[in-house]
Amino acid sequence: MKTVLVAVAVAVAGCAAAPGVVPAPDGTLIAMRRGAYLTDATGPLRVQALKDADAYCAARKKRANVIRSREIPAISHWPEAEVSFTCE
């Protein structure tokens, strides 16, 4: 049982912080970060999402143009930060 709990904890922690950039229906891109713990602050998550957006565009030899960002505190779910952007 202890092994199962450790495996689940590692899986959740690994998934929670995984970066990713996905296309949005409106033609922009979205970089989102989710906290690994309910107590994580959203500010550092937003900063990391901004870095993800910069890295995504830099890999395409462009610059990130942030359209909007939002922070979602942990209220019955994991804390999140989301950045909508385009590459120019």
Secondary structure, DSSP 4 states (H G I P E B T S, - for coil): -HHHHHHHHHHHHHHHT---EEE-TTS-EEEEEE-SSTT--HHHHHHHHHHHHHHHHHTTT--EEEEEEEEE--SSS--EEEEEEEE-
